[in-house]
Amino acid sequence: GYFVGRKELTQWIRDNFEPSFQKVEDLASGVVYCQILNTVHPGSVQMSKVKMAAKTEVDYLHNFKCLQAGFNRKKISQRIEVEKLTKRSFQFNMEFVQFMKCYADMHLGSATA
């Protein structure tokens, strides 16, 4: 498995995607995941369709559909457990953001380290 600590992940997200990022549970909106994938593969996620100020589960689900479309475009087979991620689960969001960080590091090298 791939493991990056919570503090390191939080700092990486603040430095590269969301300066005001606070908690892993906040990843439930899907916005940061879309930003990460779009940074690795520009144009893979239609960022104009991502609801950046998502506050409801309906908006979260919409954003994960955008992310899934990006995964499909890039033939990324990692399963997105939307129903668990959107429930603000620390555990599932922590595992998924670790995957996203590993994926970004593999494809971008140390550009976002």
PyMOL commands that set and color helices and strands:
alter all, ss='L'
color gray80, all
select helices_A, chain A and resi 6-16+24-29+31-40+47-49+57-73+82-85+90-112
alter helices_A, ss='H'
color red, helices_A
deselect
rebuild
show_as cartoon
